[in-house]
């Protein structure tokens, strides 16, 4: 199974930090955000990674190369003008599935988590498996409901936050092109057919969406709190 790191966003909420540096290359705990992901993927036994990029994407390629120093093989899916998340995945599908695997892992490049990627197993009779966690203060209403049967829905009073870590099957994107827009509506459509499973993560997770959260995460990592 291959993995994809979504790294094409402009990081507008992170300005001025992202005016000259793409968000995935911003550092926390002494290393770039995207390096944390690559090291986690290698530890979990992944070998092949696809990274999409747009804004300052050449810096990402220069910094990471072809992945040898991480024990990985990295391919890039350049977008020029950034596509939305589902569109970026659709464009990368030929790279993600060319070895025959219909499932692949997707990780948002602007998060940090101690989630154990080895616990992910493709669910039967589903098109996606989402990792969900407790709602952070800046997102108190959450995203989706995780039922006792492990099925994720867009309805329900008790809602959790989507971590941006998921296993996806290529059929989730049947009939879509790289102008498919965001991943959320694609997932919600699959939820309406009971095709999405979920897994709860009780550990640490950070949406590194602002300079303040970046700084706080950096301090915690350097102090050994995470």
C-alpha positions in Angstrom: 0.0 0.0 0.0 1.2 3.5 -0.9 0.8 6.7 1.1 0.1 10.2 0.1 0.9 13.4 1.9 -1.2 16.4 1.0 1.2 19.3 0.8 -0.2 21.6 -1.9 -2.0 24.3 0.2 -0.8 27.9 0.2 -0.9 28.1 4.0 -2.5 31.5 4.0 -3.4 31.3 7.7 0.3 30.8 8.5 1.5 34.0 6.9 4.0 35.6 7.0 5.8 32.3 7.7 4.6 30.7 4.5 5.4 33.7 2.2 8.8 32.2 1.6 8.5 28.6 3.0 5.8 26.1 2.1 3.8 25.0 5.2 5.0 21.4 5.2 8.6 22.6 5.6 7.9 24.7 8.7 9.7 23.2 11.7 8.4 21.8 15.0 10.6 20.0 17.4 13.7 20.6 15.3 12.4 19.1 12.0 10.0 20.0 9.3 6.3 19.0 9.7 6.5 16.7 6.7 9.6 15.0 8.0 7.7 13.9 11.0 5.2 12.2 8.7 7.9 10.6 6.6 9.6 9.2 9.6 6.3 7.8 11.0 5.5 6.2 7.6 8.9 4.5 7.5 8.6 3.2 11.0 5.1 1.8 10.1 6.6 -0.1 7.2 5.5 2.0 4.3 8.0 2.2 1.4 6.3 4.4 -1.3 5.1 7.9 -0.8 3.4 10.4 -3.1 3.5 14.1 -2.2 1.5 16.6 -4.1 2.6 20.2 -4.1 1.9 23.6 -5.6 2.9 26.7 -3.7 6.8 26.8 -3.5 6.7 23.1 -4.3 10.2 23.1 -5.7 11.4 23.7 -2.2 9.7 20.5 -1.0 11.4 18.5 -3.7 14.8 20.0 -3.0 14.5 19.4 0.7 13.2 15.8 0.5 14.7 14.5 -2.7 13.6 11.0 -3.6 13.3 9.8 0.0 16.5 7.8 0.3 17.5 9.3 3.7 14.2 8.3 5.1 14.3 4.8 3.7 11.4 5.7 1.4 10.8 6.2 -2.3 9.1 9.6 -2.9 7.2 10.6 -6.0 5.8 14.0 -6.6 2.5 15.1 -8.0 3.0 18.7 -9.0 -0.2 20.8 -9.4 1.0 24.3 -10.5 -2.2 26.0 -9.3 -3.2 24.1 -6.2 -6.2 21.7 -6.5 -8.6 21.0 -3.7 -7.9 17.9 -1.6 -10.1 15.4 -3.6 -8.9 16.8 -6.9 -5.3 16.4 -5.8 -5.9 12.8 -4.8 -7.6 12.1 -8.2 -4.6 13.5 -10.1 -2.3 11.4 -8.0 -4.3 8.2 -8.4 -2.2 6.7 -11.2 0.8 6.9 -8.9 -1.0 5.7 -5.9 -2.4 2.6 -7.5 0.0 1.7 -10.2 1.4 -1.3 -8.2 -2.1 -2.9 -8.1 -3.2 -1.9 -4.5 -6.7 -0.4 -4.5 -6.2 1.1 -1.0 -3.9 3.9 0.0 -3.1 6.0 3.0 -3.7 9.8 2.9 -2.3 12.2 5.5 -2.8 16.0 5.7 0.6 17.6 5.6 -0.3 20.3 8.1 -1.1 18.1 11.1 1.0 16.4 13.8 -0.1 13.3 15.6 1.3 10.4 17.6 -1.2 8.0 16.0 0.2 4.5 15.3 -0.2 4.0 11.6 0.4 0.3 11.9 -3.1 -0.1 13.4 -4.8 0.9 10.1 -6.4 -2.0 8.3 -8.7 -1.7 5.2 -12.3 -2.3 6.3 -14.5 -4.8 4.6 -17.4 -3.5 2.5 -16.3 0.2 2.9 -14.7 2.8 0.8 -12.9 4.7 3.5 -11.5 4.5 7.0 -11.2 7.8 8.9 -9.2 8.4 12.0 -11.2 10.6 14.4 -10.2 12.3 17.6 -11.6 14.5 20.4 -12.6 18.0 19.3 -9.9 20.7 20.0 -10.9 24.1 21.4 -10.7 25.8 18.0 -13.1 23.2 16.5 -15.6 22.3 19.3 -18.4 21.0 17.1 -16.3 18.3 15.4 -16.9 16.9 12.0 -18.5 13.4 12.0 -20.3 10.9 14.2 -18.7 7.6 15.0 -21.3 4.9 15.7 -20.9 2.0 18.1 -20.8 -0.2 15.0 -17.7 1.6 13.7 -19.6 3.4 10.9 -19.1 7.1 10.4 -22.0 9.4 9.5 -22.6 13.1 9.0 -25.5 13.0 11.5 -25.6 12.5 15.3 -25.2 14.6 18.4 -21.9 13.3 19.5 -19.3 14.3 16.9 -15.5 13.9 16.7 -12.9 15.7 14.6 -11.4 14.1 11.5 -7.6 14.0 12.0 -6.7 14.2 8.3 -5.5 10.6 8.5 -7.4 8.1 6.4 -7.3 4.9 4.3 -9.1 5.4 1.0 -10.2 3.0 -1.7 -9.8 4.2 -5.3 -13.5 3.5 -6.0 -14.3 6.4 -3.7 -13.3 8.6 -6.6 -15.0 6.8 -9.5 -16.3 9.3 -12.1 -14.3 12.2 -10.6 -11.6 14.3 -12.2 -9.0 16.6 -10.7 -11.6 19.3 -10.5 -13.5 17.3 -7.9 -13.1 19.9 -5.2 -12.6 19.1 -1.5 -12.6 15.7 0.0 -15.3 16.4 2.6 -18.2 16.3 0.2 -16.9 13.1 -1.4 -16.7 11.5 2.0 -20.2 12.7 3.0 -21.7 11.2 -0.1 -20.1 7.9 0.8 -21.4 8.2 4.3 -24.9 8.5 3.0 -24.4 5.0 1.7 -22.9 3.7 4.9 -19.5 3.2 3.1 -17.2 4.9 5.6 -15.7 3.3 8.7 -14.0 5.1 11.6 -11.3 4.6 14.2 -11.0 6.7 17.4 -7.6 8.0 18.3 -7.4 9.0 22.1 -3.8 10.3 21.8 -2.2 13.6 20.8 -3.2 15.4 17.6 -2.6 19.0 16.4 -4.0 20.8 13.5 -1.1 23.1 12.8 -3.2 25.8 11.2 -1.9 29.0 12.8 1.5 30.4 13.8 0.3 30.2 17.4 -0.5 26.5 17.2 2.8 25.9 15.4 4.7 27.6 18.2 2.8 25.7 20.9 3.5 22.4 19.3 7.2 23.2 18.9 7.5 24.0 22.6 5.7 20.8 23.6 7.9 18.6 21.4 11.1 20.3 22.6 10.0 19.8 26.2 9.1 16.1 25.6 5.5 16.7 26.5 4.4 14.8 23.3 
